[in-house]
Amino acid sequence: MPSCPECENELDIELDEVEEGDVVACEECGTEYEVVGVEPLELARIDEDLEDDDEDYDEEEEEE
């Protein structure tokens, strides 16, 4: 079973039911990951700060 890179808690993922694009969260620390590959399982951390920065950038462009 895969573990969370942030807190090393085991992630509760049903490997036979997960699909690319699914979002899973660590029950211990709340970090969210997107499934980017299923064979083998590959997870990418969803960085909420990056999304917020993109929104700020878009707002700045609209103001100009």
Order of alpha helices (4+ residues) and beta strands (2+ residues): beta-beta-beta-alpha
